[in-house]
Amino acid sequence: MRKKSLIFIYGMGLSAIAGFIVGLFYVLQSFLIEFFWHENVEAFSRPVINAIILLVIGIVIFLTRKHFGQLPRNFSNVMAEIRRTGTVNYRILLAQMVIPAVILVSGTSLGPEATLVSSTVLYGIWIGDKLRYVEANYEKLTESNWQIILRALLIPHHYLIRRENSPEHRGIFLNKKITKIVYFLNGILWFSIVYNLFGEPSLIIRIGESNWHYGKLGWMLLILLVSYATGYVYLKAMIEIRKVIQSRLFHEITLITFGGLAIYVSGLLAPEILFSGQHNFHLFTTNWVGHSVLYLIVISFAKLLLLTIALNTGWVGGDIFPVLFSATIQGLAVSQLLPSLDRTFVMVMVAIGVSSAILESPLLVGSLMAIMFAPLNLLPFVILATILLMFIKSLQRRYTKYAPTVFDQIGDWLHGLNIF
């Protein structure tokens, strides 16, 4: 019992370190963006500064891709490697966080969530390998002097046992799922400590207030269905754009240059579509309320277009918040076409429908909208909308040829991957 308790406490320490470092990544990318894009820069010098930033970051992307491959590592690729080999190379973890933080300074219309998700998985595998070593060598370590013990516990890339190399030590705890959840929550706790310690702005931004009533649920269903169908069309268009890019641009330098030019032109013509958009949801109740429907639709399309180009030319990052932001812009536009309906309600329903189709995960979208953006009195509607879209998604899987998405793989990992 003492052995398991000490190993569990050690795992808590490792998960705290992981959460702390991931928190530092978030703070770093936020600091770099603020430093290079602060509002005190003279307007006439902004294009020159943007060009220099993009040139330098383009060189960084080219050099790092030659040595490390794509960073941040795509979650699908990480999971594929785990299924193929039973483990994954986590020696690139520091580069996995530093390089993406630098890339995001470009204004690539993407967010930090890709790095957060894949890094969490990589740290989970690393924690499991460290715990297996301690569990397998526990008696030997207890008989050693304190220097050997500290060396084994603290050196990150040594004193490891991979799961596939130790059949007798694959499962360390009787209830592994609870252990995973506890370690995961502990990591989030330490991430939050770092996040708040450096005064990062809150991720929870409620987009206005709503006075919607249950008597108009018919409108809710109509808006959801039309929005989901529209998002599905957008998804197909984004796939076709990716195919065009992949069929026309073959060389690494050409891809990176094309992506950099797209970001540069966007910065000149529509700087509001740069970055992830996660901290700009307040615009839906302030600056953008008076914009025309045409302006909002164009901005939303431009955001999705830039996102697609960036994802497929090396200027990678997370697409969850950018898609939510773009979809909410469309919701604001649609709300102006339906002035008799509650504006915030229309925005939220359109955002859920469009984003669920593009990201192919109603549960993820509904959860984020409920936790971070939707007014609290709309939570019952958000939950109902999420359930309806999950049902529609299940029908798609049943009656159409379906390719598992990154979010399906996250679910598989949470339910089936025994990393401890």
N, C-alpha and C positions, 0 to 999 in steps of 0.2 A: 504493500500500500504506500509506503514511504517513497519507494522508487517511482511509482506512477505519479505521485503527487509532485515530486521534484521535477520530473520530466515535463509534466503539464505546466508547472511554473516557468520552466525554461522556455517552453513554447510560447507562453504569454509574453515573455521578454522579447522573443524573436518577432512575434507579430506586432509588438509595440514599435520595435525598430523599423519594421517594414512600413507601418502606418506613418511613422515619423518621417521617413525618407520620401515616401510618396507625397506627403504633405509639403515637404520642401520643394519637390518638383512643381507642385501647383503654385506655390509662392514664387518660385523662380520665374516661371513663364509669365505670371501676372506682373512681376516687377519689370521684366525685360520689355514687355509690351508697353507698360506705362512709361518706362524710361525713354524708349525710342519713338513713342507716339504721343508724347505729352502735348497739350494744346498750346504751349508757349512758342512753338516753332512758327516762324514767319511763313505766311501763305506762299510767298514766291519761292522759298527754299524747300518746301515740302516735296515737290516732284523730284528734285535732285537727291534729297535724303532718301526718299522711297527707292529710287533707282539704285543707290549705293547699298541700301539694306538688302534689296532683292538680289543684287549681284553677289554680295558676300554670302548670303544664305544659300544661293544656288550653288556656289562652289562647295560650301559645307555639305550640302545634300549629295553632290556628285562624289566627293571624296569618301564620305561615310558609307554610301551605298556600295562602293567598291570594296570596302574593308569589312563592313558589318551586314550588308544587305539593307533592306528597307527598315527604317526606324521612324516611329515605333513599330514593333513587330505586329503584323496583322493577327488578330485573335484567332481567325480560322487557321492560319498557318501554325500558330502555337499549339492549338488543339490537335491538328493533324500530326504534328511531331510527337505529341504526348501519346496519341493512339498508336503511332508507328513504333516508337522506341521505348515508351513507358516513362520517359522523362523529357526534359527540355534543357537547352543551353541557357542558363541564367547568368553566365559570366558577363553578358553585355548589359546587365541591368542599369548600371550607372549611365552608360551611353544611351540606353533606351529611354532615359529620362532627361538627360542634358540636351541631346541633339533635338528631340521634339520640342523642347522648350525654346530652343533657338529658332526652329522652323516656324513656330507659331508667331514669332515676331514679324514675319513677313506679311501678316494679315491674310493668311491663306483661306479664309472663310470657313475654317474648321476649328474644332475645339480640342481640349486636353483629354477628353474622355477615353479616346482610343488608348492613350498611354496609361491612363488610370486602370482600365480594365485589364489590359495585357500584362502590365506590371504586377497587378494583384495576383494574377495566375502564376507568374514566374516566381514571385515571392512565396506563394503557397507551396510550390514544388520544392523550393530551397528549404523552407522550414521543415517539410517532411523529410528531406534527406538528412538534415542536421539532427532531427529527433531520432531517426533510425540509428544513426551512428551512436548517439548517447545511450539509447536503449540497448543496443547490441554490446556496447563496451562499458556498461554501467559499473560492474564489479571492478573491472580493471581501472577505471577512472577513480573510483572511491579509494583505491589503494595507492594512487599516485600523489605526487606533491602538487601544491596549488598552482605552480607554474604550468605544469602539463595540463591540468584541468582547465585553466584559463585559456591556454592555447587551443585546446580542443573545442571549447565553447565559443570563443570569440573570433577565431580566424574564419572568415566567411567561405572561402573556396577550397578548404581542406577539411578533413575529418567529416566526410560525407558517406552515406550509403544509399545508393539508389534503390528504389522499390523493387525493380526487376532483378537486382543482384542479391537480394536478401529475402527469399521466400518466407523464412521463419520470422522475419521482422517486418512484414508488410503492414500488419495491423497493430498499432501500438496500444490503442485504447479500445475498450469494449464498445463504447458508443461513439464511433468516429464522427457521425454527422453532427452531434451536439458539440464535439470538440472543434470541428471546422467552423461552426456558427460562432462559438465563443471567440475563437482566434480572429475570425473575420470582423466581428463587432469590436473587439479590442483594437484591431488595426484602424477601424473607422474612428474610434474614440481618439486615438493618438493623431490621426489625420486631422480631426476636428480641432484638437488642441493647437496644433501648428497653424491651422487655418485661422483660428481666432486670435492666436498670439500675435500674428503679423497684421491683424486688422483687415483681412480680406472682406470685401462686401458680401452681404448675405446672398446665397443662391436662391432663396425663397423670395420671389417677387410676384405678388398677387396682381393680376392684370385687371384692376378695377373692381367694381361691385356689380352685382346682378340682382334684378327683381323678377326673375323668371318664375313662372308658376306651372304646376303640374297639368293644368288644363290644356296646355299646348304641346303635349308629348308627340302629337302627330308631326309637328314641324321638326322636332328633334330627330325622328326617324328619317324623314326626308332629307334633312341636312346631312346626317351621317352617311346615308347611302350614296348621295351625290358626291359628297366630299371623298369618300373612300374610293369610288369609281374614278374620280378625278386624280387622286393620288396614285392610283394604279396606272393611269395613263402617263403620269409624270415618271413613274418608276421605269416603265418601258422605254420612254424617251431617253432617260438617263443611261439606260443600258445600251441603247443604240448609239448615243454619243460616245460612250466608252469604247464600243466596237470600232467606231470611226477613228478615234484617237489611236487605238492599238493597231489598226490596219494601215495607218498613214505615217505614224511616227515610230520609227524603229530604234533609233539611237538614243542612248541615255542623255546625252547633251541636248539633243533636239527636244526631247520630252520636257526636261527641266526648264529649258529656255521658253518653250511654249507656255508652260504653266506660269512661269515668272512674268511673262508678258501679259497674260490674262489677269494676274493679280495687280500688275502695275496699272493697266488701263482701268480696271475696276476702281482702284484707289483714286484715279483722276476724275472719273465720271460719276461714281456712286460709292463713296467711301463707307456708307452705312452698311454695305453688304460684306465688308471685311470682317474678319474674326468670327467667333462662334455665334455671337448674338445673345449669349446666355445672360449677360448683364444689361441688355438693352430692352428687356420686356417692358420697362417703364414707359418706353416711347409710345406704346399702344394707348396709353391714357393721357399722354402729354403732346409731344411734338407732332405725332402722326395722325392725330384725330382729324385734323383739317385737310389732310392730303386727299387728292382725287382718287377715284377708283382705279383709273388708268395708271397713275403713278405707283400705287401700291401693288398692282398686278405685275407691272414691269419690274419693280424692285424684287418681288418674290421670285419671279422667273430668273432674274439675273443672279440671285443668291443660289438657286439650285444649279444653274449652269456653271457658275464659278466653282461651286462645291464639287461638281462632277469632274470638271477639268483638273482641279487641284488633286483630287483623290487618285487620278489616273496619270499624273505626270510627276509624281515624286514629292509633291508638297502636301504630305499626308497629315492626317489628324483624325479627330473624331467627328462623325457626321450627325450625331443624335441631336445636339442642341441647335446646330445650323438648320436641320430639317424642321425641328419644332418652331424655330424662329420664322422661317420662310412660310410655313403653313399658317402660323398665327397672323402674319401679314395678310395672307389671302383671306383669313377669317375676318379681319378688319375691313377688307374690301367688300366682301360679301355682306357684311353687316350694314354697309351703306346702301346696298341694293335692296335691303329688307328693313327699311326704317321703322316699320311697325313692330318689329321684334326687338327684344332686349339685345343690345349690341355685344355685351360681354359674353352672353350665352352663345350667340352665333359664333363669335370668335373662338371660343373654347371648343365647340362641337366641330367646326370646320378644321381646326388645328388637330384634333384627335383623329378625325377621319382621314385627312390627307397624310398626316405623319404615320399613322398605322399602316397605310398602304405602302408608303415609300420605305419605311424601316422594317416592314413585314413583322411587326410585333405589337399588336394592340395592348398587351399586358404592360410592356415596357412604357409605351407612350402614355397610357392611362395612369400608370403609377406616377410618372414624372409630372404630369399635369396636375394630378391630385395633390402631390406633395409640395410642388414648387410654384405653380403658376395660377391655377384656377382659384377663384374666390371660394371661401369655405362653404358658403351656402349652395354652391354648385356641386359639391362632392357627391351627393346621391346620383346626380345626372351623369357625372364623369364615370362613376362606378357602373351605372347601367349601360352607358355607351361602350365602355370597355368590354363588358360581358357580351353585348350584341356583336361587336366587331370580332371578338374571339370566336363566336359561333360562326360568323361569316368566314373567318379564316379557316376554321375547321372544315367547312364545306368546300373551300378552295382546295384544301389538301386532299379531300376525298374524291373530288370529281375532276381535278386537273393534275397535270404532271407537276410535281412540286419539288423544288430543290431546297434542302435545309439551309436556313440562314444562320448568320452569326449568333442570333439570339436564341435559336433553337439549340445551338451548340452550347451556349451558356447554361441553358436548362439541363442539358445532358450532363454537363460537367458538375453542376451543383448536386445532381441526383446520383451520379454514378461514378465520379472520379474519386478513388481512395488515395489521396496523396499522403496521408499520415500512416 
